[in-house]
Amino acid sequence: MAINMSNTKRSSIYKGLRVKIVLKKDQRSKKLTEGIVKDLLTNSPTHPHGIKVRLEDNQVGRVQEIL
């Protein structure tokens, strides 16, 4: 899976953004879930595996793609 640099930077992710995330249970299969960012859960400015977010439907995962 190609990791785009912007999904590893907290500064490029904000509430209301449409993203694709990988849920913890889907990390092995790399299945992506699409949704709208509700909360940012990663506090550090960057994270190598993607910024952890909560979607509006309360699913939590790491951003893999910004749509």
Backbone atoms as SQL, in Angstrom:
CREATE TABLE atoms (id INTEGER PRIMARY KEY, chain TEXT, resi INTEGER, resn TEXT, atom TEXT, x REAL, y REAL, z REAL);
INSERT INTO atoms VALUES
  (1, 'A', 1, 'MET', 'N', 0.855, -1.178, 0.000),
  (2, 'A', 1, 'MET', 'CA', 0.000, 0.000, 0.000),
  (3, 'A', 1, 'MET', 'C', 0.894, 1.232, 0.000),
  (4, 'A', 2, 'ALA', 'N', 0.689, 2.109, -0.945),
  (5, 'A', 2, 'ALA', 'CA', 1.502, 3.327, -1.029),
  (6, 'A', 2, 'ALA', 'C', 1.022, 4.311, 0.031),
  (7, 'A', 3, 'ILE', 'N', 1.938, 4.740, 0.853),
  (8, 'A', 3, 'ILE', 'CA', 1.588, 5.726, 1.873),
  (9, 'A', 3, 'ILE', 'C', 1.966, 7.098, 1.343),
  (10, 'A', 4, 'ASN', 'N', 0.966, 7.925, 1.233),
  (11, 'A', 4, 'ASN', 'CA', 1.128, 9.290, 0.771),
  (12, 'A', 4, 'ASN', 'C', 1.603, 10.104, 1.981),
  (13, 'A', 5, 'MET', 'N', 2.560, 10.987, 1.794),
  (14, 'A', 5, 'MET', 'CA', 3.130, 11.733, 2.924),
  (15, 'A', 5, 'MET', 'C', 2.087, 12.551, 3.677),
  (16, 'A', 6, 'SER', 'N', 1.076, 13.083, 3.002),
  (17, 'A', 6, 'SER', 'CA', 0.117, 13.961, 3.683),
  (18, 'A', 6, 'SER', 'C', -0.734, 13.213, 4.712),
  (19, 'A', 7, 'ASN', 'N', -0.921, 11.897, 4.545),
  (20, 'A', 7, 'ASN', 'CA', -1.743, 11.179, 5.526),
  (21, 'A', 7, 'ASN', 'C', -0.950, 10.881, 6.798),
  (22, 'A', 8, 'THR', 'N', 0.359, 11.139, 6.806),
  (23, 'A', 8, 'THR', 'CA', 1.163, 10.921, 8.012),
  (24, 'A', 8, 'THR', 'C', 1.395, 12.229, 8.769),
  (25, 'A', 9, 'LYS', 'N', 0.875, 13.346, 8.247),
  (26, 'A', 9, 'LYS', 'CA', 1.022, 14.660, 8.885),
  (27, 'A', 9, 'LYS', 'C', -0.305, 15.095, 9.483),
  (28, 'A', 10, 'ARG', 'N', -0.291, 15.389, 10.770),
  (29, 'A', 10, 'ARG', 'CA', -1.503, 15.814, 11.464),
  (30, 'A', 10, 'ARG', 'C', -2.040, 17.121, 10.875),
  (31, 'A', 11, 'SER', 'N', -1.136, 17.991, 10.415),
  (32, 'A', 11, 'SER', 'CA', -1.536, 19.316, 9.906),
  (33, 'A', 11, 'SER', 'C', -2.396, 19.235, 8.638),
  (34, 'A', 12, 'SER', 'N', -2.345, 18.097, 7.911),
  (35, 'A', 12, 'SER', 'CA', -3.136, 18.018, 6.675),
  (36, 'A', 12, 'SER', 'C', -4.479, 17.319, 6.873),
  (37, 'A', 13, 'ILE', 'N', -4.816, 16.996, 8.136),
  (38, 'A', 13, 'ILE', 'CA', -6.077, 16.293, 8.424),
  (39, 'A', 13, 'ILE', 'C', -6.892, 17.150, 9.390),
  (40, 'A', 14, 'TYR', 'N', -8.186, 17.286, 9.099),
  (41, 'A', 14, 'TYR', 'CA', -9.031, 18.155, 9.920),
  (42, 'A', 14, 'TYR', 'C', -10.459, 17.612, 9.924),
  (43, 'A', 15, 'LYS', 'N', -11.255, 18.092, 10.881),
  (44, 'A', 15, 'LYS', 'CA', -12.659, 17.679, 10.988),
  (45, 'A', 15, 'LYS', 'C', -13.392, 17.999, 9.699),
  (46, 'A', 16, 'GLY', 'N', -14.232, 17.068, 9.260),
  (47, 'A', 16, 'GLY', 'CA', -15.032, 17.282, 8.067),
  (48, 'A', 16, 'GLY', 'C', -14.378, 16.780, 6.791),
  (49, 'A', 17, 'LEU', 'N', -13.113, 16.349, 6.876),
  (50, 'A', 17, 'LEU', 'CA', -12.387, 15.860, 5.699),
  (51, 'A', 17, 'LEU', 'C', -12.836, 14.434, 5.377),
  (52, 'A', 18, 'ARG', 'N', -13.029, 14.134, 4.072),
  (53, 'A', 18, 'ARG', 'CA', -13.385, 12.775, 3.644),
  (54, 'A', 18, 'ARG', 'C', -12.092, 11.995, 3.448),
  (55, 'A', 19, 'VAL', 'N', -12.000, 10.850, 4.132),
  (56, 'A', 19, 'VAL', 'CA', -10.769, 10.049, 4.107),
  (57, 'A', 19, 'VAL', 'C', -11.103, 8.568, 3.991),
  (58, 'A', 20, 'LYS', 'N', -10.085, 7.769, 3.695),
  (59, 'A', 20, 'LYS', 'CA', -10.162, 6.316, 3.805),
  (60, 'A', 20, 'LYS', 'C', -9.206, 5.917, 4.913),
  (61, 'A', 21, 'ILE', 'N', -9.710, 5.116, 5.856),
  (62, 'A', 21, 'ILE', 'CA', -8.893, 4.662, 6.982),
  (63, 'A', 21, 'ILE', 'C', -8.793, 3.146, 6.967),
  (64, 'A', 22, 'VAL', 'N', -7.789, 2.635, 7.671),
  (65, 'A', 22, 'VAL', 'CA', -7.701, 1.198, 7.899),
  (66, 'A', 22, 'VAL', 'C', -8.029, 0.975, 9.376),
  (67, 'A', 23, 'LEU', 'N', -9.048, 0.157, 9.623),
  (68, 'A', 23, 'LEU', 'CA', -9.440, -0.180, 10.990),
  (69, 'A', 23, 'LEU', 'C', -8.443, -1.179, 11.558),
  (70, 'A', 24, 'LYS', 'N', -8.313, -1.229, 12.880),
  (71, 'A', 24, 'LYS', 'CA', -7.397, -2.168, 13.532),
  (72, 'A', 24, 'LYS', 'C', -7.658, -3.600, 13.055),
  (73, 'A', 25, 'LYS', 'N', -8.935, -3.990, 12.991),
  (74, 'A', 25, 'LYS', 'CA', -9.276, -5.362, 12.589),
  (75, 'A', 25, 'LYS', 'C', -8.955, -5.644, 11.120),
  (76, 'A', 26, 'ASP', 'N', -8.790, -4.583, 10.317),
  (77, 'A', 26, 'ASP', 'CA', -8.537, -4.743, 8.881),
  (78, 'A', 26, 'ASP', 'C', -7.076, -4.515, 8.497),
  (79, 'A', 27, 'GLN', 'N', -6.178, -4.352, 9.483),
  (80, 'A', 27, 'GLN', 'CA', -4.788, -4.040, 9.157),
  (81, 'A', 27, 'GLN', 'C', -4.126, -5.135, 8.326),
  (82, 'A', 28, 'ARG', 'N', -4.432, -6.394, 8.605),
  (83, 'A', 28, 'ARG', 'CA', -3.822, -7.489, 7.840),
  (84, 'A', 28, 'ARG', 'C', -4.335, -7.543, 6.408),
  (85, 'A', 29, 'SER', 'N', -5.653, -7.348, 6.225),
  (86, 'A', 29, 'SER', 'CA', -6.241, -7.410, 4.888),
  (87, 'A', 29, 'SER', 'C', -6.087, -6.091, 4.125),
  (88, 'A', 30, 'LYS', 'N', -5.752, -5.032, 4.843),
  (89, 'A', 30, 'LYS', 'CA', -5.605, -3.685, 4.270),
  (90, 'A', 30, 'LYS', 'C', -6.910, -3.149, 3.680),
  (91, 'A', 31, 'LYS', 'N', -8.052, -3.670, 4.153),
  (92, 'A', 31, 'LYS', 'CA', -9.353, -3.180, 3.696),
  (93, 'A', 31, 'LYS', 'C', -9.551, -1.758, 4.225),
  (94, 'A', 32, 'LEU', 'N', -9.981, -0.855, 3.327),
  (95, 'A', 32, 'LEU', 'CA', -10.161, 0.541, 3.709),
  (96, 'A', 32, 'LEU', 'C', -11.634, 0.854, 3.946),
  (97, 'A', 33, 'THR', 'N', -11.861, 1.771, 4.882),
  (98, 'A', 33, 'THR', 'CA', -13.200, 2.229, 5.232),
  (99, 'A', 33, 'THR', 'C', -13.257, 3.726, 4.972),
  (100, 'A', 34, 'GLU', 'N', -14.269, 4.167, 4.236),
  (101, 'A', 34, 'GLU', 'CA', -14.379, 5.583, 3.891),
  (102, 'A', 34, 'GLU', 'C', -15.301, 6.294, 4.868),
  (103, 'A', 35, 'GLY', 'N', -14.975, 7.541, 5.173),
  (104, 'A', 35, 'GLY', 'CA', -15.836, 8.317, 6.058),
  (105, 'A', 35, 'GLY', 'C', -15.340, 9.736, 6.225),
  (106, 'A', 36, 'ILE', 'N', -16.039, 10.468, 7.099),
  (107, 'A', 36, 'ILE', 'CA', -15.732, 11.879, 7.386),
  (108, 'A', 36, 'ILE', 'C', -15.099, 11.957, 8.776),
  (109, 'A', 37, 'VAL', 'N', -13.988, 12.698, 8.876),
  (110, 'A', 37, 'VAL', 'CA', -13.271, 12.833, 10.150),
  (111, 'A', 37, 'VAL', 'C', -14.121, 13.597, 11.159),
  (112, 'A', 38, 'LYS', 'N', -14.272, 13.002, 12.351),
  (113, 'A', 38, 'LYS', 'CA', -14.978, 13.646, 13.461),
  (114, 'A', 38, 'LYS', 'C', -13.963, 14.189, 14.472),
  (115, 'A', 39, 'ASP', 'N', -12.959, 13.374, 14.823),
  (116, 'A', 39, 'ASP', 'CA', -11.937, 13.764, 15.803),
  (117, 'A', 39, 'ASP', 'C', -10.580, 13.252, 15.363),
  (118, 'A', 40, 'LEU', 'N', -9.526, 14.004, 15.686),
  (119, 'A', 40, 'LEU', 'CA', -8.151, 13.547, 15.498),
  (120, 'A', 40, 'LEU', 'C', -7.680, 12.960, 16.820),
  (121, 'A', 41, 'LEU', 'N', -7.167, 11.736, 16.788),
  (122, 'A', 41, 'LEU', 'CA', -6.765, 11.044, 18.009),
  (123, 'A', 41, 'LEU', 'C', -5.252, 10.993, 18.198),
  (124, 'A', 42, 'THR', 'N', -4.486, 11.244, 17.137),
  (125, 'A', 42, 'THR', 'CA', -3.026, 11.287, 17.251),
  (126, 'A', 42, 'THR', 'C', -2.624, 12.696, 17.666),
  (127, 'A', 43, 'ASN', 'N', -1.840, 12.806, 18.734),
  (128, 'A', 43, 'ASN', 'CA', -1.418, 14.127, 19.208),
  (129, 'A', 43, 'ASN', 'C', -0.105, 14.596, 18.592),
  (130, 'A', 44, 'SER', 'N', 0.749, 13.652, 18.195),
  (131, 'A', 44, 'SER', 'CA', 2.039, 14.053, 17.637),
  (132, 'A', 44, 'SER', 'C', 1.844, 14.644, 16.234),
  (133, 'A', 45, 'PRO', 'N', 2.779, 15.499, 15.763),
  (134, 'A', 45, 'PRO', 'CA', 2.619, 16.148, 14.459),
  (135, 'A', 45, 'PRO', 'C', 2.650, 15.180, 13.278),
  (136, 'A', 46, 'THR', 'N', 3.334, 14.028, 13.433),
  (137, 'A', 46, 'THR', 'CA', 3.369, 13.022, 12.365),
  (138, 'A', 46, 'THR', 'C', 3.278, 11.634, 12.982),
  (139, 'A', 47, 'HIS', 'N', 2.902, 10.659, 12.161),
  (140, 'A', 47, 'HIS', 'CA', 2.914, 9.256, 12.581),
  (141, 'A', 47, 'HIS', 'C', 3.200, 8.420, 11.346),
  (142, 'A', 48, 'PRO', 'N', 4.184, 7.506, 11.415),
  (143, 'A', 48, 'PRO', 'CA', 4.591, 6.759, 10.216),
  (144, 'A', 48, 'PRO', 'C', 3.502, 5.882, 9.600),
  (145, 'A', 49, 'HIS', 'N', 2.517, 5.454, 10.378),
  (146, 'A', 49, 'HIS', 'CA', 1.463, 4.579, 9.850),
  (147, 'A', 49, 'HIS', 'C', 0.168, 5.311, 9.547),
  (148, 'A', 50, 'GLY', 'N', 0.194, 6.633, 9.659),
  (149, 'A', 50, 'GLY', 'CA', -1.013, 7.423, 9.406),
  (150, 'A', 50, 'GLY', 'C', -1.575, 7.989, 10.694),
  (151, 'A', 51, 'ILE', 'N', -2.263, 9.100, 10.578),
  (152, 'A', 51, 'ILE', 'CA', -2.853, 9.770, 11.734),
  (153, 'A', 51, 'ILE', 'C', -4.121, 9.021, 12.148),
  (154, 'A', 52, 'LYS', 'N', -4.227, 8.737, 13.448),
  (155, 'A', 52, 'LYS', 'CA', -5.412, 8.026, 13.952),
  (156, 'A', 52, 'LYS', 'C', -6.564, 9.018, 14.117),
  (157, 'A', 53, 'VAL', 'N', -7.728, 8.644, 13.568),
  (158, 'A', 53, 'VAL', 'CA', -8.913, 9.507, 13.631),
  (159, 'A', 53, 'VAL', 'C', -10.141, 8.695, 14.027),
  (160, 'A', 54, 'ARG', 'N', -11.173, 9.420, 14.476),
  (161, 'A', 54, 'ARG', 'CA', -12.503, 8.833, 14.680),
  (162, 'A', 54, 'ARG', 'C', -13.388, 9.428, 13.601),
  (163, 'A', 55, 'LEU', 'N', -14.116, 8.561, 12.905),
  (164, 'A', 55, 'LEU', 'CA', -15.046, 9.021, 11.867),
  (165, 'A', 55, 'LEU', 'C', -16.373, 9.422, 12.498),
  (166, 'A', 56, 'GLU', 'N', -17.237, 10.064, 11.706),
  (167, 'A', 56, 'GLU', 'CA', -18.550, 10.490, 12.211),
  (168, 'A', 56, 'GLU', 'C', -19.401, 9.311, 12.669),
  (169, 'A', 57, 'ASP', 'N', -19.139, 8.103, 12.126),
  (170, 'A', 57, 'ASP', 'CA', -19.891, 6.918, 12.572),
  (171, 'A', 57, 'ASP', 'C', -19.183, 6.212, 13.734),
  (172, 'A', 58, 'ASN', 'N', -18.196, 6.895, 14.347),
  (173, 'A', 58, 'ASN', 'CA', -17.454, 6.444, 15.534),
  (174, 'A', 58, 'ASN', 'C', -16.477, 5.302, 15.287),
  (175, 'A', 59, 'GLN', 'N', -16.198, 4.953, 14.034),
  (176, 'A', 59, 'GLN', 'CA', -15.148, 3.975, 13.753),
  (177, 'A', 59, 'GLN', 'C', -13.796, 4.671, 13.887),
  (178, 'A', 60, 'VAL', 'N', -12.797, 3.935, 14.416),
  (179, 'A', 60, 'VAL', 'CA', -11.469, 4.497, 14.651),
  (180, 'A', 60, 'VAL', 'C', -10.446, 3.754, 13.810),
  (181, 'A', 61, 'GLY', 'N', -9.567, 4.516, 13.160),
  (182, 'A', 61, 'GLY', 'CA', -8.501, 3.900, 12.378),
  (183, 'A', 61, 'GLY', 'C', -7.486, 4.935, 11.947),
  (184, 'A', 62, 'ARG', 'N', -6.491, 4.473, 11.177),
  (185, 'A', 62, 'ARG', 'CA', -5.432, 5.364, 10.703),
  (186, 'A', 62, 'ARG', 'C', -5.693, 5.762, 9.253),
  (187, 'A', 63, 'VAL', 'N', -5.530, 7.061, 8.969),
  (188, 'A', 63, 'VAL', 'CA', -5.779, 7.599, 7.628),
  (189, 'A', 63, 'VAL', 'C', -4.770, 7.003, 6.645),
  (190, 'A', 64, 'GLN', 'N', -5.289, 6.428, 5.550),
  (191, 'A', 64, 'GLN', 'CA', -4.462, 5.890, 4.479),
  (192, 'A', 64, 'GLN', 'C', -4.555, 6.747, 3.224),
  (193, 'A', 65, 'GLU', 'N', -5.723, 7.359, 3.005),
  (194, 'A', 65, 'GLU', 'CA', -5.928, 8.197, 1.821),
  (195, 'A', 65, 'GLU', 'C', -6.787, 9.385, 2.199),
  (196, 'A', 66, 'ILE', 'N', -6.479, 10.528, 1.591),
  (197, 'A', 66, 'ILE', 'CA', -7.319, 11.715, 1.715),
  (198, 'A', 66, 'ILE', 'C', -8.048, 11.863, 0.386),
  (199, 'A', 67, 'LEU', 'N', -9.366, 11.971, 0.441),
  (200, 'A', 67, 'LEU', 'CA', -10.170, 12.030, -0.796),
  (201, 'A', 67, 'LEU', 'C', -10.534, 13.461, -1.164);
